[in-house]
Amino acid sequence: MAAVTNEENAEFRRGWAAALLAARQWHESKAKQAMIQSRRTRFPKNLEREAEVHQQSAEMVMTLSPDDV
């Protein structure tokens, strides 16, 4: 098995951080979208729950580490 160099490890860490940031931003935008839709519908509870789930996911994504994979 090939040894991992510091440069490869640093590149992986940058990619990992970028992926987590992208996932967090996606969940945050979906939460905003669900909240906006909930204001425009007659039955907002489901959309409010969806927004809450996305917001919690956005917060939890940042706690992941490469060791979890």
C-alpha positions, 0 to 999 in steps of 0.5 A: 500500500502506498504511503500517504504524503502530507500534501495528499493529506492536506489536499484531502482535508481541503476537499473534505472541508469544501464538501462539508461546507457545500452540504451545509449550505445546501441544507440551509437553503432547503430549510429557507425554501421550505419556510418560504413555502410554508408561509404560502400554503394552507397546511404549513406544518409539514413544511415547517418540520422539513425546514427543521430537519434541514436546519438540524442536518446543516448543524450536524454536518459540521461535526463529521470527520473523515474518520466517520467514513 
